[in-house]
Amino acid sequence: MSRTTAVLTAAALLLATLTAALAKPMPAATVAEGLSLSTWVVSAEYTGYREPAQPPDYFGGVVALYRVVEVLQGAPLTGELAVGYGFHDGSACLAPPGWSFAQERMPTPGTRFLLLLREYDAPTGTYHAYRGSFGHLEESPTAYGELLRAAPTEAAVGDLRVRAEAALWREGTQTSPPEGSSIHARVTLRAEGGRELPAALTADRLWLLRDAEVWSGEFAAGAGAERALRGGPGWPAGKPAVAVVRLRAPDGAARLLRIGECTVERRTPGGAAAAPESGDPAGTR
């Protein structure tokens, strides 16, 4: 092998190595990472997309249009959102062979999504989702469950660190719920170090998760560190459920706060806890 050939071969190997390194896929996207990196988490209904001037490619994507249903995390948003809609989650190095855009690649209008939005680009009027297509989670009990279970157990509100406690109970003396009976809940917000909470800070929504089931309900209008709710799911006493609340800060911004696993107690109609049976746990974990 001549010196020139050797040099060319070494250069080709070096180029191949650099190309492989640059083309290395990103780590897999996760809901937990997406939640932690997102400025907003929004429940929204897909309505269509902006007709692009040029046929979209696999990596460029399109701008999808959504109608806000509710904000789970972040400052208030209303009306229509324009969101970059990618066809990959950042882990692809190459477009699939023969890939081309078609309307069938877009969701059906009316489909609801949980949008994990990292930032807003004012010049273009569009929001950027976490990891492209991954940041558009089609709503389902599974998607809600994964998102809510990834919520933090402590939230920053101004210079305060806020946590929450919950009590869940159902009235009656039987473990299985009588027809028409439902879970009652009481949630208490507390600041780290016993500091005083702002009067306008409150919790306005509660989610309860048990296995694959997800239930949600709104607290009555009002403010304060202690909120109560009746009319929850008809799950039996003695079983654990994960509780998550949406905090509403004085500036209107929302925060998801996971309380953790709470066991549904049994209480008599007068409010006292019923005597637990053997192996029947009670309280908040």
Secondary structure, DSSP 8 states (H G I E B T S, - for coil): --HHHHHHHHHHHHHHHHHHHHT-------HHHHHHH-SEEEEEEEEEE---SS---TTT-EEEEEEEEEEEEBS---SEEEEEE-SS-S--SS--TT----GGGS--TT-EEEEEEEEEETTTTEEEETTGGGGEEE--HHHHHHHHHTS-S-EEETTEEEEEEEEEEEESS-SS--TT---EEEEEEEEGGG----TT-EEEEEEEEETTEEEEEE--S--SSEEEE-------TT-EEEEEEEEE-TTS-EEEEEEEEEE-EEE-TTS-B----TT---EE-
